[in-house]
Amino acid sequence: MEYIDEYRDPDRIEHLVDQIRKTSHKPIKLMEVCGTHTVTIFRNGIRELLPDHITLVSGPGCPVCVTSIEGIDRAIALSQKKKTIIATFGDLLRVPGSETSLLRQRGEGADIRVVYSAYDALHMAQQNRDRQVVFLGVGFEATAPTIAAVIQRAKEAQIGNFTVLSMHKVIPPALKALVQSPELEINGFICPGHVTTIIGTEPYMPIAHDFHVPCVVTGFEPLDVLQAIGLLVRQIENGESKVEIQYRRAVSPGGNPRARAVLEEVFEPCDSIWRGLGPLPRSGLNVVPSYSDFDAERRFDIPPVKGREPPGCLCGDILRGLKGPPDCSLFREVCTPDNPVGACMVSSEGTCAAYYKYSTSERWQAGKTRV
């Protein structure tokens, strides 16, 4: 544990915070775009350590949270087909659709099973040859290569009753949409470590070069995040906008070419709807035609749906960084982890769930004034 403890050392953290506090008092707004960073920030009280002129806002970094209501509704429609098993990661079960959720559908008799990996779903298909097994593919670039590898394996083994409903998202188009929003005025991005281990730093270059917004890729310990904030502040004060890597123990500029090769063999970019951001060009991943036998979109006749947000839910604004959980009238009073109204309260990486778990009532009010 010694190595990890280095990134939690109180003396090193205090020294770094002192350095950040000595910077100029020019207002700076930074956004983290990874749900694990959101948890680290709230769990360790990082917002409260920073000077008032530095504001942290949470972005669309939770893959379950940004899965569109239309996507959830389509998964629910699939669960109602005869002789079909839906395999999904557990946190997707409780995400509300327009009318119901996968969890409620399971309670009403649909065969919906929680798995820990796409390989579990493939094994399920091998054991249930008389049933169609549909795996719900949700995640960013860090998750999608593993699912692509499972699709490759299904083709090699000629498993004909296994398909994937791809609802994957890719991060860079979302960053571009955020920097183009006049409402936000983001001055810097804390970029996701796990995603960048796959894609490398090149996809962030247009954000830094074309939009003059600096980016720092960082890890998930308190000192990681504070070091990233320090690097971003230094860039902003020096009038720079470049992509830096704080998380060098895991991330290289070139990413993981082998994982990307698997990803690119099975998936291709497509337009995709994000909860909160709406439709974004080339921000999703579809199964390529050569693997169409394993694409649930092509295998099944899924009726078109138009999703509907729950009344009063501010998840869309929260995912864009325009609002914080305390700004939502449903937060904590109606919407709780046991009774989530919006997707941001479902996943442990969701902003509302992080606020709910780690913030005191005083911090909610502080967050409300600073977001």
N, C-alpha and C positions, 0 to 999 in steps of 0.2 A: 504493500500500500504506500510505500515511501514515494514512489513516482507520482501517484495521484495526489498525495498530500502536498506536494510542492505547488500544485495548482489551487490549493485551498489554504495556503499559509496566511494567517491573519496579518503578519508583519509585512509581507510582500503586497498583500491587498491594500493595506493602509497606506503604504508608500505610494502605490500607483494611484490611489484615490486622491492623495495629496497633490500629486503631479497634475491630475486632471482638473482639480479645483483651482489651480494656479493659472489656468488658461484664461484668455480674454473672455469677457462676458457677452460676446456676440451670441444671440440665440441660435442653437443648433438642434435640429430634429433628426434623430437617427431611427431607423426601422430595422428590427430583426425579422428575418423571413424564414425562420425555422421554429417549429413548435417546441423542440427540445431546448432551444435558446430561451424561448418564452418561459418555460418552466424554470430554467436556471436563474433567470433574472428575478422572477417572483419568489422562488424558494429561498434565495440568498439576499433578498432585499436590496438588489443592486440599484434600482431606481432611487431608493431613499439615500443611497450613498453619494449620488451625483449632485453637483451644484445645480441651482435652479435654472441656469441658462441652457442646460443640456436636457433635452426631453427624449425619452425612449417611447416608441410606439410599436405595437405588435402588428405584423402583417399576415399575409395569407400562407403561413408556413405549416399549417396542419392539413395533411392530405384528405383526411376524413371530413374536415370542416369545409373545404372548398369543393368537395363533391357536390354537384348540382342537385337540386331537388328533382329535376327531370331524370337524372341518373338513378337516384333512389327509387323513383316511381317506376322506372323501367326494370330495375332489379325486382321490385315487388311484383310487377306483371309477370316476369319470368317464373317467380316462385309459385304462381297460381296454375302453371301448366302441369298437366298430368305426367306422372312418371319422371319428374324432374327433381333433382336435389340441388339446392343452392349451397355452395361452400363459401364462407366469408371470414374475414378477420373479425374478431369479436366486437370491436368498437363501432363497426358499421351497423351492427344490429339495431342500435337504439337511435340512430339518426332519423329524425322525422322526415317523412315524405309529405306530399300534399294532403293526404288523408290519413295515412297510417304509417307504420314502420315495419321493418323486417321482423323485429321482435314480436310485434302484435300478430303479424301473419303467422309466425311460428306457433304462437299460442292458439291460433285458430286452425291449426292442422297442417300448415305448409311444412315441407321437409327442408328446413334451413339449419345447417350445421356449422359450428365454429371450427376453424382450422388455424393452425399456427404457421403454415406455409402453403404455398401452392402445390408443393410435392405431396402434402397430406391430401389435397383434393384429387390429385392424379391417382394416388393409391386408392382413394375412395371409388373412383371410376373403375379401376381394375377389379374391385371387389363387388361392384354393382353393375355388371355388364348389361342388365336389362333396363337400366335407368340412365337418363342424361344427367351428367354432373356439370354444373355451371359454376366456375370460380369467378368471384367478383374482384376484378383487378383494380385496386385502388392504391395510389402511391405516387411518389415523385421518381426522379431518375435513380435514386438509391435502391428502390424496390423493384422497379420495372425489369432490370436485367435478370433477376432471379425468376421472375414469371416468364420472361422470354425463354429462359433455359428450360423451364418445365414444358412449354409449348414445343420446343425442339424435341424434348424427350418423348412427348406424346406422339409426335409424328414418327420418330424412329421406331417406337414400340407399336405403332398402328393402333392406338387406343382411340376408337371411333366415337366413344360416348363422353368425351371430355371437351369442353369449350371454355373460353374466357370472355367475360363481358368487360372489355377494356374501358376503364374510366380514369386511366392514368393522366397525370398532368406533368408538364415540364416548367421549371421555374423561370428561366430568362424572359419569356414573353410577359409574364406577370410583372416582373420588375420594370419592364419597358412601359407597361400600362400605368404602373404606379408613378413613375417619374414624369409621365405626361399629364398627370392629374393636377390641375391648377389649385385644387383645394388642399392638397397635401403638403407641398413644398418640402419634400424629403431632401436632407442635406447629405445623407450617407446611408449605406446599407451594411448591416452585419449579415454576411452571407452564410449559407448553410454548409457545415463541414461535411456531412455524409453525402449530400448531393454532389459536392465538388470533388470528392474522391473519385467519382465516376466521370463527370463531365469536364473536369479541369477548370482553369480560370478563363480560357478564351471566350466563352459565351457571355461573360460579364464585361468584356472590353467595350462594347458599344455603350453600355450604361455609363462607364467612366469617361470615354473619349467623346461620344456624341452628345451626351446629356450633362457632362461635367459633374457627375455624382460619384464620389469615391466609394469603393467597395473593399471590405476586408473579410476574408474567409477565416472563421474562427472555430475553436473547439467548444466544449460544453461544460467546462469547469468555471468557477467564478473568476479566477485569474485570467482564463482564456477570454471571457467576454469583456472584462475590464481592459485587457490589453488591446483588444479590437477597438473599443471605444477610444482609447488613447491614440491609436494609430489613425483613426478616422478624424479625430479632433485635430491632430497635427497636420494631416493633409488639408483640412478645411482652412486652418489658420495660415498655411503656407500657400494657399491658392492652388493646390494640386488636386488632381482627380485621376487616380490610378487604381489598379487592382492589386491588393497585397494579400499575402497568406500569413496569418498568425499561426494557423494549425499545421505547421510544417511536419509534425510528427506523424501525420496521416495523409496530408494533401500534397500533391505535386502539381505544377502548372499543367502538365499533360493529362492529368486524370488517370483513368484506367482504360487503355485502348481495347483490351480484351473484353471487358464488360460492355463497352460501347459497341463492339463488333457484334456481339450476341444480340444486343438491343436493336441494332440497325438491321439485322437479318430478319427479325420477327415483326418489328413495329415500324411504322412510318408516321411522320407528323401529320396532324389533322387539326382542324378548328375544334375548339372545345369550349363548353360553358363552365365558368367558374362561379360558385356561389359568391356573391359580393362584387365580382368583377365583370360578370356577364360573359358574352362570347368573345374569345380572344383567338386571333389567327394563329395557327400552327402551335398551339399550346397544349395539345393532347396527343395521344398515341393510339393509332388504329393498327390492328393486325394486318400485315401485308397480304396481298392476294395469294401468294404461294403457300401461305399457312391458313387459308380461308376455312378449311375444314374444322379449325379449332377456334373460330370466331363466332361467338354467340350472336352477334349482330346479323351474320349471314345465315347461321343455322336456324334461327327462330324468327318467326314473324312477330316482331315486337311493335305494338301500335305506338304511333307518335303521341307524346304527352307534353303538356305545358304545365310546368310546376307552379306552385303557389306558395309564397312565403307565409309563415304563421303571422297573424295579426299582432302588431306591437313588437315583433322580434327585430333587433338591430344587428343581427349577425353580419349582414352584408356590409354595414358601415364599420363594424368592428374589424372585419377581415381586411378592409381597405385602410385601416388606421385612422379613420375619421372620428370614431367614437371609442370610448372605453366601456367595459361592462357596467360600471356604475351609472352610465348615462341611460341604460336601458331600464325601463320601468318594470320589466319582468324579472330582472336579475335578482336572484336570491329570494324574492318574494313569491314568484310563481315558477320561475325557471331555476331548477337545482339539478345537481348530478343524478338524483333519484327520479326527477321528473323533468328531463330536458325538453325545452320548447324549441331551442335552436341548436344547430350542430356544434357551435363553439362551446357548449356546455357538456358535450358527449365525451369527446376524446380527452385523455389526460393532457394532450398537447394543445388543446383549445385554449384560447385566451380567457374565456369566461370560466372554464374549469380551473385554470391556474389562479385567477383572481379569487375564486371561491375558496380554494384550498389553502392558499398561502397569505392572503391579505387580511389585515384587521380592518375594522370599520373606519379607523382613521386613515388607513392607507387607501381605502376605496375613495374617500373624499379627496385625498391628495392626487390620486390617479385621475379623478374626474376633472380637476382643475388644470392638470398638466397634459393630458392627452390631446 
